[in-house]
Each structure stands twice: as structure tokens, then as C-alpha cells.
């Protein structure tokens, strides 16, 4: 019985990769030093897995930015606009790579970044491959081969990980009409065969091909592509052991297709879809092994060993030990690195910590499960089993978990609680008179750059080096400075900058009952952006107002309108590690009631516009369309509960980013936000097509400035985007704003970009 892992966190236990990349981008770290940092993280990760006892250790799961972008570079899917960077000798492959991810604006070159969107239903963002009708592929980067050789020098038995060719194409986007990207499979497959041939030449025994699209709805064309690819691979490399990895859902009606493919092992996610085991065991070909994804790669709760052992025994009884493998459910990319780093009991209580497992601990769970099955008398494994079951049982009965008051309030919700007092048409007229905003009103999404000084104040305050009064005084000065700057630049609706907030989810979770936190529980969101998700362990409620003081203070400084800024219930849920002992819908409704209380208090405090951000609502959509309605019903209801109590004159905004809206536009409209702001600049306003086709009735702010790139767009560029927006959306509905919050950007680029944005809005008003 083999153990293996599908992937390990690439950021480093202390976010070493984030710090190295950002230093390189800032020009304070050389390319060689950055590459050395990546090598150190990779090797540390391999040794952690080797020391844990993992039999097959992944390579090529490490990335400086994103694994899908890595694959695009590997197969030479490089859009034409980057060719000048390739030809410009001072630029390295690293510069090309980061230009594709972040854009490039220096040395006389100015190119935009590639699009970015969510990785299935996670909060991880990937760089979307771009394809043309005549797209050619070639082996451009030998990263995977180099990492195999690197690991071999350390004595690591590797299992290279590649995004499977069919899923890679489906993850991409056609950049011109007249073809379907799946038609490119014949052009792409020879490059994969080249890679596999080199891997085999380098002594690789197992290769993991990730094909997560096998858990989605597929058409006949896509199914035929899978048959073509895997039959060709088997014919070309009969001795190479291929593991086909699926995750995030069950295969459903794709199971007959999968079991017909000539592969050596099939990985299935038994956390997200435990019910698929029986049908897979019945259908699995005689010599194919099964990889049981039993340890949750996306959440932090300890594995229930007793339950997992029952599953393993069922598979062993059917197939024999030699055909059963044990693994996490998916890559541990989505897990924090190491629970052992959580040493501050004031931040993470020992009882709650006893219920948890991070990536390093999950490796131990995988190996322990093997030991319990293969050598049931192993004393160390039996001790771990006893400790595990004690933790699992203690969590079920802990008084920290349940609140009768919270449960009763959620149960007493009435239908009227999920509706505004009047229709949008009525509200709109009242709001226009009440707010007195110009056409094409300008605003930002919420946060402004958090400089090193701001972050240092927070760190000093937490360490007791600043008193609360001193810390508050500094934040007030920063808030006033940013209010004055917004007035000066000419923005119409201001924000207070959110300098008191560490993260748009963590900040609220820290003030809600039922949430716990970690000191070092970082996970990658995109590129160098890491987040530290809260841990929802119990019933959720709001003991006191969370944002009112800062919103009131900012509003007191100016005659202009200052938005109140909140994170919505679905996003607070999606971007946390959520308790798994009750339906997510129940937890979400508890959060919605807490946010409703905050919305009502903001209105009472004189805040005229309240933004409730829901960037994760599309992300939470189930992967199978048959399951969409049930989710959307409670997700939309949760937002409406949060927003539904205010007067008609109070304008409710929401924000969504990096999502495809076409399939859920009706539900977005049903949220009934007065204004929605969305990411649009990377897609050149393509995302607006869904709103136009639906004739979306409410107001829209299509982002005209990509905040995930350091490049500063010109006024003319933004006017061009807004003119595109005007072609499909009535101009009376349009707002002007960036794609997202500006927390991670620098002040110099922010000032320039927002000044250009305001001038773009003025240009449109003059016309």
C-alpha cells in the first residue's frame, strides 16, 4: 500500500516565497537570489514529506506564481503581446513569466497581464490560458524535468505533477471566434508526449496527471478528447505509470468514461464526495489501482481515523492492499503549512487547536492510516489513533460550539426579512435625490495601500509597543490623510481606507463569536497574495458593532459621502475554514444575521452608502449544475437578509471579482443590490455581456483599472473601456471604479491611476 501527496503549499512555512517575489519585483532582490529562494522552499517541502514517510512525493507542484501559468509557459502558449519581451535580451524567462501574470510597464515596453479567475470553487486564482484558432504549442520551459533532476540529487522518489492536457485546454479561453479550444488537443498532445518521454528517460516511474474537469459536466466532444489523449499516452509509453487525479467532486456520469481510460491509478476525492466509492470500486478495471483521497486537503479539521479506516478496509477487501493508495483529497496548496507554528494560546486556544491539522500534520495522518491498516499492532500508530479519536469526540460535545440563542434567531427568520421595503425602481429615484451624485460617479472598492508603516503600527500594537490610544491616533491621521487626498483628486464617493483592518475576512471574524484564528495559518490566494482564513468552529453572532466607529469618523471629516465597508456572509463563509458538523447554509445564515445588525447600525450612524462585498458568491457555486439551485437559493437569501433592513434611501453596493457571471446572472439580479461593482479590465469589458444580454436593471461599476498589476493605465485606455461599457449598458447605470481593493498596491501607482480614472469619468461627462 503506497502513500502519496498531490501537492504541498509552495509559499514556505514563513511565507518566504511571498517576501522573495515582492523583493524581486521591487528591484531589491536579484533573479539568482529569487531562484535560490524557490529552490530552498522546494527542497524543504520534499524533505518534510520524505521524513513524514510519504512514498511518492510530488514535484512540479512548486510555482513562483501559479501552476496553470507554469503549464502555459511549459507548452509555449505565450500570447503574441509578450513576444517583444522574449526578443528583448535583457529580459529573462522569469521576466516573461511575471509579465504574463502581472503585466509589464518599463524599459519602453507596456503590456497587460493575462486574465485571472478562480480555481474551481476555491479562493485560489489562476492565470487563464489564452488560445487562438491557429494556436501552436512547443516545449518552451523544462521546469518539470529540472525539478525531477533536482529532487533525485536529494534522494527523493518523485511523482511529477502535470495539469492534464484536456483540463489545461478547458481552463483556458478562446481569444477569437470561430473555434472551440478543445479542438487544439491534437496540437497540444505532442508537447505532452515530449515531456512524458523526457520524464521516462530520467527514470520517473509514476506521473500524476490532474484532470479536475472530469468532475464537471462534459459534452461528447470533451469526452472524446479524454479518450484520444489517454489512449495515445498509453500507446506511446506502455511502461509509464499514469495516475489520473480528480478532486473537488465525484465523477458522476463521467465514471464510465474514466474507467475506460488505460491508466494505472485513479485518484478520487472522498471528502467532497464520499458516496462515489462504491460505484468506483465496482467499475474499476482489474489492474487499475485506486487512490483514496481521505484526508481533507481544503479544511483544517482532524481526520476521523475510525471512519477512514472503514473506507480503506472496504477498498482493500475488494482490490487487495497492493492496489490501494492513501492520500489527501486534493493538493495541500489550500491548507496552512504547519500547526506546530501555532504557539500563542491567546490567539488559538489549546482546545480548538487540538481539533486541527495543517498540511504537515495531514501528511502524518496519511502515513498513520497506512500504519493502522498494514500493521495494526504498531504502538505509535495506536497511540495516535487514541489521541485522534479523543479529539474528534471532544469536539462533538464541547460547550464552545453551540448557542441556543443564535440557533433560535436563525430559525425565526421570516420571508419579509429577505426583502427591501420597495422595488429598485422606487429606491433608485429616492437615492438619486438623496445622494445627489453626478453621472458616471467615481469611487474605489474600499481599501487603500497598507504601507510598511501601517503594518508596523499594527505589529507594534499587538506586541504592546504602542498603546491603544497611540495606535488609534496614528490610524486616524492616516484615515484623514486619505480622505483629504480623495477630496483633492475628485472622487465622488469616498472610503475610509480600511487601515485598521488586517484582512477583509479576518478583521470581521476577529469580532464575531464562533470564529478562531491562527498566527501563521497562511494560504496562497494568488501570486504573492496570502490570506489567513479564520476558523469557524461554532455558532456565529455579533457581540457589538464592528465598523461603525471608523465609518463615522471618516464621514465626520468630509461633506462628501463615505461608504461603509463590509464583507458579505457568503464571502465570510467561503474564505474561512468552515465547521463540518452542520450544513454550510446554516452557518451562512448565522453570519448574515450578524452582518444585518452591522448594516442597521451603520445606517443609524448616518452612513448613506453601505457596500457588502460578495466576491466569493460565484466561487461557492457547486461544480455540477444540478446542484446549483439549492446553493444559490440560500446564498442569495443570505445576502438579502444582510441588506434587507435598511430604508429605501440607503444605497446598498456589492462587489464581485474574477468570476464568470453568465450562468448566474438571474441570481445576481435577485440579490437586489442597488449597485454592483465587478472586475472587467483584464477581460476588456467582456464580462459585461452577461449583464447586457440579461438587461440587468440595477447600476453597475465595471472595473477600468486592474489592481492586480503594477502598471498604470492611461486616461485614454480607461475612456476606451468605458466606451465599450456604454455600448452594452445604459450610461445612466454606469459607475467608474477600479477592479478591486487597493490594499496591496503602492501609493505612487495608486495616485497616478486614480487621477487618470477621475479624468476619464470627467471626459465622459463632458461628452
Rosetta blueprint (number, residue, H / E / L):
1 X L
2 X E
3 X E
4 X E
5 X L
6 X L
7 X L
8 X L
9 X L
10 X L
11 X L
12 X L
13 X L
14 X L
15 X L
16 X H
17 X H
18 X H
19 X H
20 X H
21 X H
22 X H
23 X H
24 X H
25 X H
26 X H
27 X L
28 X L
29 X L
30 X L
31 X H
32 X H
33 X H
34 X H
35 X H
36 X H
37 X H
38 X H
39 X H
40 X H
41 X H
42 X H
43 X H
44 X H
45 X H
46 X H
47 X H
48 X H
49 X H
50 X H
51 X H
52 X H
53 X L
54 X L
55 X L
56 X E
57 X E
58 X E
59 X E
60 X L
61 X L
62 X L
63 X L
64 X L
65 X L
66 X L
67 X H
68 X H
69 X H
70 X H
71 X H
72 X H
73 X H
74 X H
75 X L
76 X L
77 X L
78 X L
79 X L
80 X H
81 X H
82 X H
83 X H
84 X H
85 X H
86 X H
87 X H
88 X L
89 X L
90 X L
91 X L
92 X L
93 X H
94 X H
95 X H
96 X H
97 X H
98 X H
99 X H
100 X H
101 X H
102 X H
103 X L
104 X E
105 X E
106 X E
107 X L
108 X L
109 X E
110 X E
111 X E
112 X L
113 X L
114 X L
115 X L
116 X E
117 X E
118 X E
119 X L
120 X L
121 X L
122 X L
123 X L
124 X L
125 X E
126 X E
127 X E
128 X L
129 X L
130 X E
131 X E
132 X L
133 X L
134 X L
135 X L
136 X L
137 X L
138 X L
139 X L
140 X L
141 X L
142 X L
143 X H
144 X H
145 X H
146 X H
147 X H
148 X H
149 X H
150 X H
151 X H
152 X H
153 X H
154 X L
155 X L
156 X L
157 X L
158 X E
159 X E
160 X E
161 X E
162 X E
163 X E
164 X L
165 X H
166 X H
167 X H
168 X H
169 X H
170 X H
171 X L
172 X L
173 X E
174 X E
175 X L
176 X L
177 X L
178 X L
179 X L
180 X L
181 X H
182 X H
183 X H
184 X H
185 X H
186 X H
187 X H
188 X H
189 X H
190 X H
191 X H
192 X H
193 X H
194 X H
195 X H
196 X H
197 X H
198 X H
199 X H
200 X H
201 X H
202 X L
203 X L
204 X L
205 X L
206 X E
207 X E
208 X E
209 X E
210 X E
211 X L
212 X H
213 X H
214 X H
215 X H
216 X L
217 X L
218 X L
219 X L
220 X H
221 X H
222 X H
223 X H
224 X H
225 X H
226 X H
227 X H
228 X H
229 X H
230 X H
231 X H
232 X H
233 X H
234 X H
235 X H
236 X H
237 X L
238 X L
239 X L
240 X L
241 X E
242 X E
243 X E
244 X E
245 X E
246 X L
247 X L
248 X L
249 X L
250 X L
251 X L
252 X H
253 X H
254 X H
255 X H
256 X H
257 X H
258 X H
259 X H
260 X L
261 X L
262 X L
263 X L
264 X L
265 X E
266 X E
267 X E
268 X E
269 X E
270 X L
271 X L
272 X L
273 X L
274 X H
275 X H
276 X H
277 X H
278 X H
279 X H
280 X H
281 X H
282 X H
283 X H
284 X L
285 X L
286 X L
287 X L
288 X L
289 X E
290 X E
291 X E
292 X E
293 X E
294 X E
295 X E
296 X L
297 X L
298 X L
299 X L
300 X L
301 X E
302 X L
303 X L
304 X L
305 X H
306 X H
307 X H
308 X H
309 X H
310 X H
311 X H
312 X H
313 X H
314 X H
315 X H
316 X H
317 X H
318 X H
319 X H
320 X L
321 X H
322 X H
323 X H
324 X E
325 X E
326 X E
327 X E
328 X E
329 X L
330 X L
331 X L
332 X H
333 X H
334 X H
335 X L
336 X L
337 X L
338 X L
339 X H
340 X H
341 X H
342 X L
343 X L
344 X L
345 X L
346 X L
347 X L
348 X L
349 X L
350 X H
351 X H
352 X H
353 X H
354 X L
355 X L
356 X E
357 X L
358 X L
359 X H
360 X H
361 X H
362 X H
363 X H
364 X H
365 X H
366 X H
367 X H
368 X H
369 X H
370 X H
371 X H
372 X H
373 X H
374 X H
375 X L
376 X L
377 X L
378 X L
379 X H
380 X H
381 X H
382 X H
383 X H
384 X H
385 X H
386 X H
387 X H
388 X H
389 X H
390 X H
391 X H
392 X H
393 X H
394 X H
395 X H
396 X H
397 X H
398 X L
399 X L
400 X L
401 X L
402 X L
403 X L
404 X H
405 X H
406 X H
407 X H
408 X H
409 X H
410 X H
411 X H
412 X L
413 X L
414 X L
415 X H
416 X H
417 X H
418 X H
419 X L
420 X L
421 X L
422 X L
423 X L
424 X H
425 X H
426 X H
427 X H
428 X H
429 X H
430 X H
431 X H
432 X H
433 X H
434 X H
435 X H
436 X L
437 X L
438 X L
439 X L
440 X L
441 X L
442 X E
443 X L
444 X L
445 X L
446 X L
447 X E
448 X L
449 X L
450 X L
451 X L
452 X H
453 X H
454 X H
455 X H
456 X H
457 X H
458 X H
459 X H
460 X H
461 X H
462 X H
463 X L
464 X L
465 X L
466 X L
467 X L
468 X H
469 X H
470 X H
471 X H
472 X H
473 X H
474 X H
475 X H
476 X H
477 X H
478 X H
479 X H
480 X H
481 X H
482 X H
483 X H
484 X H
485 X H
486 X H
487 X H
488 X H
489 X H
490 X L
491 X L
492 X L
493 X E
494 X E
495 X L
496 X L
497 X E
498 X L
499 X L
500 X L
501 X L
502 X L
503 X L
504 X L
505 X L
506 X H
507 X H
508 X H
509 X H
510 X L
511 X L
512 X E
513 X E
514 X E
515 X E
516 X E
517 X L
518 X L
519 X L
520 X L
521 X L
522 X L
523 X E
524 X E
525 X E
526 X E
527 X L
528 X L
529 X E
530 X E
531 X E
532 X L
533 X L
534 X L
535 X E
536 X E
537 X E
538 X E
539 X E
540 X E
541 X E
542 X E
543 X L
544 X L
545 X L
546 X L
547 X L
548 X H
549 X H
550 X H
551 X H
552 X H
553 X H
554 X H
555 X H
556 X H
557 X L
558 X L
559 X L
560 X L
561 X E
562 X E
563 X L
564 X E
565 X E
566 X E
567 X E
568 X L
569 X H
570 X H
571 X H
572 X H
573 X H
574 X H
575 X L
576 X L
577 X E
578 X E
579 X L
580 X L
581 X L
582 X L
583 X L
584 X H
585 X H
586 X H
587 X H
588 X H
589 X H
590 X H
591 X H
592 X H
593 X H
594 X H
595 X H
596 X H
597 X H
598 X H
599 X H
600 X H
601 X H
602 X H
603 X H
604 X H
605 X L
606 X L
607 X L
608 X L
609 X E
610 X E
611 X E
612 X E
613 X E
614 X L
615 X L
616 X L
617 X L
618 X L
619 X L
620 X L
621 X L
622 X L
623 X L
624 X L
625 X H
626 X H
627 X H
628 X H
629 X H
630 X H
631 X H
632 X H
633 X H
634 X H
635 X H
636 X H
637 X H
638 X H
639 X H
640 X H
641 X H
642 X H
643 X H
644 X L
645 X L
646 X L
647 X L
648 X L
649 X L
650 X L
651 X E
652 X E
653 X E
654 X E
655 X E
656 X E
657 X L
658 X L
659 X L
660 X L
661 X L
662 X H
663 X H
664 X H
665 X H
666 X H
667 X H
668 X H
669 X H
670 X H
671 X L
672 X L
673 X L
674 X L
675 X E
676 X E
677 X E
678 X E
679 X L
680 X L
681 X L
682 X L
683 X L
684 X L
685 X L
686 X L
687 X L
688 X H
689 X H
690 X H
691 X H
692 X H
693 X H
694 X H
695 X L
696 X L
697 X L
698 X L
699 X E
700 X E
701 X E
702 X E
703 X E
704 X L
705 X L
706 X L
707 X L
708 X L
709 X L
710 X L
711 X L
712 X L
713 X L
714 X L
715 X H
716 X H
717 X H
718 X H
719 X H
720 X H
721 X H
722 X H
723 X H
724 X H
725 X H
726 X H
727 X H
728 X H
729 X L
730 X L
731 X H
732 X H
733 X H
734 X E
735 X E
736 X E
737 X E
738 X L
739 X L
740 X L
741 X L
742 X L
743 X L
744 X L
745 X L
746 X L
747 X H
748 X H
749 X H
750 X H
751 X H
752 X H
753 X H
754 X H
755 X H
756 X H
757 X H
758 X H
759 X H
760 X H
761 X H
762 X H
763 X H
764 X H
765 X H
766 X H
767 X L
